[in-house]
């Protein structure tokens, strides 16, 4: 995730306190929503079955990473 920290802080000039510790969690939600939208287009009827686990996994991973980093 070092690339995203560099991208958000350097390219978009977003302060570090916004990126850490919740930056990875928000990134996981955004990526989860994008994956849900793309898969819903591809498989239409069964998109809920396929995308809910993907979204939950990515969001949980981001929350876990943010929690671990906030302890340091």
N, C-alpha and C positions, 0 to 999 in steps of 0.2 A: 504493500500500500504506500510505499515511499513515493512512487510516481504520482499518485493522486494528491498526496500532501504537497508535493512540489507544484503540481498543476494548479491546485486550488489556491495555494499561498502565493506562488510566484506569478503565474499567468493571470489568474483572476483577481489576485491581490486581496484575498479573503483573510482576515486575521486568524492567527493560530488558535485562539480560544474558541472559535466557531468550528474549526476542523477537529480539534481534540477536545474531549474524547468521542464526540458524537458524529464525527465526519464519516467514519466507516459504517456506522449504523445507518445513517441517511443514505449513503452510497448503496448499501445493501438493499434498502427499500426501493430506491430508484431503479436499480438493476433488476430487482424482483418484479416490479411493475412492467418494465420493458420486456422481460422474458414472458410475463403473463400475456401481454398484448400481442407479442409476436407469435407465441404458441396458439393463442386463441384464433388468430387468423389462419394458421396452418391446419389446425385440427378441428376447428369450429365446435362441434357438439361436445367433444370430450375434453375441452380445454380446462374446465375446473378440476377434473381429476388429475390432470398433468401439471397444472401450474400452481395450485395451492401448496403442494409440498415443496416446490422450488422456491416460491416466495417465502414460506415459513422458514425453510432452511437458510436462505440468504439473510433474512432479517435476524434470525437467531444467531447466526455466525457474527454478524455485525455488532449485535448487542453484547455478545460474549467478548468480542475483541475490545469493545469500548469499556466494558466492565473491568477486564484485566488491566487495561492501560490506565484506568482511573485509580487503580490500587497502587500503582508504582509511584 
